[in-house]
Amino acid sequence: MTVLVVWVLFAVGWGAVLLALRRGLHGPARGPALFAHVATPAGTVLFFALIGLGSLYATIALTAEWWALLVVTRFRPERLLSTGGLGRLAAWAAAAAAATGAATWLVFHM
């Protein structure tokens, strides 16, 4: 059941970031940002498989990163670069690391 919850949070987080990027980005940066976001899940899962870890670890990490991004930027991911500076980037990294650690512990110890 816990893995199913992770997959649902993964899909909802991915979709929320996609919608926020489509709404917030304009101009020449929009196309590459949307392409990178769409290609991220497959590339990350393939990378984790290449280094010998399963896709569950990749799913947990991406889920934590997307939700941390949404929380830190208040559902406006373009703020990470436009007005955030290093402080917001550091907050995103710290929140993603904490959420990844907590989610990994919950998934593998429940």
Contacts in CASP RR format, 6 or more apart in sequence:
PFRMAT RR
TARGET T0000
AUTHOR 0000-0000-0000
METHOD contacts of the structure
MODEL  1
MTVLVVWVLFAVGWGAVLLALRRGLHGPARGPALFAHVATPAGTVLFFAL
IGLGSLYATIALTAEWWALLVVTRFRPERLLSTGGLGRLAAWAAAAAAAT
GAATWLVFHM
2 106 0 8 1.000
2 107 0 8 1.000
2 110 0 8 1.000
3 56 0 8 1.000
3 107 0 8 1.000
6 56 0 8 1.000
6 59 0 8 1.000
6 60 0 8 1.000
6 63 0 8 1.000
6 103 0 8 1.000
6 107 0 8 1.000
7 59 0 8 1.000
9 63 0 8 1.000
9 67 0 8 1.000
10 59 0 8 1.000
10 62 0 8 1.000
10 63 0 8 1.000
10 66 0 8 1.000
13 63 0 8 1.000
13 66 0 8 1.000
13 67 0 8 1.000
13 70 0 8 1.000
14 37 0 8 1.000
14 41 0 8 1.000
14 62 0 8 1.000
14 66 0 8 1.000
16 66 0 8 1.000
16 70 0 8 1.000
16 75 0 8 1.000
17 37 0 8 1.000
17 66 0 8 1.000
17 69 0 8 1.000
17 70 0 8 1.000
17 77 0 8 1.000
18 34 0 8 1.000
18 37 0 8 1.000
18 38 0 8 1.000
20 70 0 8 1.000
20 75 0 8 1.000
20 76 0 8 1.000
20 77 0 8 1.000
20 78 0 8 1.000
21 30 0 8 1.000
21 33 0 8 1.000
21 34 0 8 1.000
21 37 0 8 1.000
21 77 0 8 1.000
21 78 0 8 1.000
22 30 0 8 1.000
22 34 0 8 1.000
24 76 0 8 1.000
24 77 0 8 1.000
24 78 0 8 1.000
25 31 0 8 1.000
25 33 0 8 1.000
25 34 0 8 1.000
25 78 0 8 1.000
40 62 0 8 1.000
41 62 0 8 1.000
44 58 0 8 1.000
44 61 0 8 1.000
44 62 0 8 1.000
45 55 0 8 1.000
45 58 0 8 1.000
45 59 0 8 1.000
47 58 0 8 1.000
48 54 0 8 1.000
48 55 0 8 1.000
48 57 0 8 1.000
48 58 0 8 1.000
49 55 0 8 1.000
56 107 0 8 1.000
57 104 0 8 1.000
60 100 0 8 1.000
60 103 0 8 1.000
60 104 0 8 1.000
60 107 0 8 1.000
61 96 0 8 1.000
61 100 0 8 1.000
63 103 0 8 1.000
64 96 0 8 1.000
64 99 0 8 1.000
64 100 0 8 1.000
64 101 0 8 1.000
64 103 0 8 1.000
65 92 0 8 1.000
65 96 0 8 1.000
65 100 0 8 1.000
67 99 0 8 1.000
68 92 0 8 1.000
68 95 0 8 1.000
68 96 0 8 1.000
68 99 0 8 1.000
69 77 0 8 1.000
69 80 0 8 1.000
69 92 0 8 1.000
69 96 0 8 1.000
70 77 0 8 1.000
71 95 0 8 1.000
72 80 0 8 1.000
72 88 0 8 1.000
72 91 0 8 1.000
72 92 0 8 1.000
72 95 0 8 1.000
73 79 0 8 1.000
73 80 0 8 1.000
73 88 0 8 1.000
73 92 0 8 1.000
79 88 0 8 1.000
80 88 0 8 1.000
80 89 0 8 1.000
80 92 0 8 1.000
END
